[in-house]
Amino acid sequence: MGQPHDESADLEFTDFIEKLAFLIDHSANDAERVMGAEDLVKELIRGACSWLTPDKRQPSDEHYARHSLYRDPQDRFELLALVWKPGQCTSLHDHDGTWGVEAVLEGQIEVTNYFIVEEHADQTVRLAHTGAFTIGRLSTGRILPPADCHILKAHGDETAITLHVYGKQLRKFKVFEQSEDSDLYVVRDYYVDYVSPQ
Ligand SMILES: [Fe+2]
């Protein structure tokens, strides 16, 4: 990238990965994992975040950009950076049954949360809207099924960058499309496309 190699940033990142792997192995359940992972993420993002190299900060014109930062060889977790131009957003989606931690590194993100109230055999679900808020740098949030459905959207005029830890490689997830009955949603599978694959 034409910039000096930042060894301390590499060490900070490697240390985070090692602590996260240890935490996952030594936690009793996903509720413990997600709490511990959120603490580690808070610690990681406190500084300048120079472990996030310029190539992983690149946005995309078509859609928010998804950069893989690390994928655990044992598939215990993955780490992603998403880069959002103003107004770019996700569909309403879940996280394929896994836990997760999401953190804002730059800019602001609007979060709109939903909860699955009923699942039906015909690929529809009834969702309840459970809140909407805007979060900024250093804010973090947890995802733990069944409270794992949301929409994320870049808020304001700046590009936003978010960090995501998931409890496995999230290759696919469900998206929910609103039907004419306002809280009934049609479910379809979505397969992930990485800008920077790991
Ligand atoms: Fe999400």
Boltz pocket constraint, residues with backbone or C-beta under 6 A from the ligand:
constraints:
  - pocket:
      binder: B
      contacts: [[A, 93], [A, 94], [A, 95], [A, 148], [A, 150], [A, 152]]
      max_distance: 6.0
